[in-house]
């Protein structure tokens, strides 16, 4: 019997204490940020799975939470507990208990993601003393020992004929895949390194099938539900004729995306129950259909109160009948999981589901392991009696952690490949008996694969015999027929890069328009699948708006994190970074082991036949030395690609870029744009917002004299006062400009962008109202980023700080003239009118501007220094020490 003292000093317990602290640091950080509330739209009811109603939604903000995170859906003032099943870019899949309608135009989702980490802490704590937990295997997994003694002589060749006979098909596999399967069969710890397109998922499926034929039970885990589904579909291909499959003993635990298992229905609990207990399922489905029909009838507008009450009573009766039937179904699912030969679920589900953490499996397989937390992998190892196999690619994206402590950097920001010493030995080109590399890739056209192979895989990868022929049709199709690599140099395209106020994430309007235009043209040419990848959340958000508004819903646009594990015929990579940024973004900095390396690798390796890169080449060369991996990436692309300078004029004897994207018009210079913008200004109905960095010349740019009477005008910029001089209903809210570009917004529906107002360079007109709404926020065109229109804001309170006694114009905060003076509330036309700002003014300014604490997101309040008398803003939460001087904000 193990003594209490020996448990406390065991190697696993030492790890567990460090894991507990790291997870605690992450939980503390997440709590400090607060539960996130996200507006979600375009909800569609997808049907019912495992007793839950599935809804798809889209969001305008890219969010990153683990799959299976508990959420609350708030709709029409009602709160519905649910589960966040998956996030694919800006598309969400949520499961809730109740049907809230076929269409849900808008709802709010609130999350508390620390719950899953707390559950993982509990599982690890319990494992330190559990009789069943395989602590030694967990320690072996974390060990940096290169030796891995075999425990038996099983070979894949022993089981391949059995699998072929069962499915009556010849298996397709190469020698590296066979070696990986054999290694897993023979060893307690295996690392299967699967670079892009090397058949990692099919290898995993064959591995599980072989283990099952060897009589071993298997738990298949992954970071995301999407990865779990891919793995389970793969093993379904090899086990669909087995008795285990027919008896419901190969089970996808959790809620799958609708349609995923249409080919293998018995992998799903409802499919199994339908076969094993058809009467129960028929009764449930009949009652569910009756309830849907009654709910539809209850929404009719001409019902009397009595009729509505009768319908609601009948719905309640059906709900009462359904409850015990659904309980039977849940009990059946629980029984199946407890005795299943193969179970597939997310790592998070394995930590919260009693059916998993209370049993043991002979083998545990973790897919996409580079994205998993090390504590999750260690916990998974404790569930295995004999062996654990880690499938993944450490040259792709790693785990994501919010906290920045030594513990989280060690245990939550590194992956299991690094902790086990695998990466170190690969870098030093030393052998490791625990690892097998899958070396033949079948995804990418050879010219694309050559870039990734040279930079990230030391030229170890080989091209499959048919991969060039398989992808050549994509290469030959538009855009840029005959080219698989295209490098657009945006150095002369006036594509400037800025940071949004909310998250300090970078965006580049012009490169976003170009990327969306390329996608639009490719879609018109019937390219089958298109993806746009960018390093930054703000750019992804902007691209998502543009694509949605130009009817390109099939084009996937997101940061690189949402692309790992997927592939597209065409990938457009928008690097974003450009002038006037003083430094290149941190995401693009670093050496071969950095996030920049993983980002670049994932980006190019998603492309099957065509990769188009958008780079400001001169900016990258200026910012990055030749040792930086992203510089190596762009240099390699440029040397291997068709290089095209992207321009908008005929000045360099090159063909200028022609936009086909709906809602976007380009004029060669301000003079050419003058008549068109004058017409738009004359037609304005509510409000005009202007950010102008220099003097405005009516003869060259535009005149405001034609504005409709009563129209609101809000202006910022060093010459703002002169621009609105003599115009009624005006406000100058800042004396500086957001950028060096000239921006004119009309009714929050149309945006004019003068890339350099006083030069004869391009002017863009963007007539995409939802996109323009977002750009109002990004460019800080108005005093509020709360989402209210300028007209609403001004109509609601035209002068929150009072009005000038001489001209009745609104007073507005202005920065202090020097560090010894105070910010003032003044009239732009009559600066001597006004007062020094006080604490109440500062609080009002923060509320009106929609500013919140940059550390925790709480509201701000004005405060005054007892020593200097200076007014500043501070967080309203007593536990938060964030504060900022007004001069930094006004």
ABEGO torsion letter per residue (X at the ends): XBBAAAAAABAAAAAAAAAAAAAAAAAAAAAAAEBBBBBBBGBBBAEBBGGBBBBBBBBABBBBBBBGBBBBBBBGGBBBBBBBABBBEABBBBBBABBAEABBABBBBBBBAAAAAAAAAAAAAAAAABAABBAAAAAAAABABABBBBABABBAAAAAAAAAAAAGBBBBBBAAAAAAAAAAAABABBBBBBBBGAGAAAAAAAAAAAAAAAGBBBBBBBABAAAAAAAAAAAAAAAAABAAAAAGABBBBEBBBBGAAAABAAABAAAAAAAABAAAAAAAAAAAAAAAAAAAAAABAABBAAAAAAAAAAAAAAAAAAAAAAAAAAAAAAAAAAABABBBBBAAAAAABAAAAABBBABBBBBGAAABBAAAAAAAAAABAABBBBBEBAABBBBBBABBBAAAAAAAABBAAAAAGAAAAAAAGBBBAABBBBABBAABBAAAAAAAAAAAAGGABBBBAAAAAAAAAAAABOBGBGBABBBBBAAAAGBBBBBBAAAGBBBBAAAAAAAAAAAAAAAAAGBABBBBBBABAAAAAAAAAAAAAAGAAABBBBBAAAABGBBBABBBBBAGBBOABABBBAAABEBAABAAAAAAAAAAAABAABBBBBBBAAAAAAABBAABAAAAAAAAAAAABBBBBBBABAAAGBBBBBBABBGBBBBABAAAAAAAAAAAAAABAABBBBBBABBBBAAABBBAAABBBGBBBBBBEAAAAAAABGBBGBBBABABBABABBBBBBGGABBBBBABAABBBBBBBBBBAAAAAAAAAAAGABABAAGBBAAAAAAABABAAEBBAAAGBBBBBBBBABAABBBBBBBAABAABEBBBBAAAAAAAAAAAGBBBAAAGBBBBBBBBAAAGBBBBBBABAABABBBBAAAAX
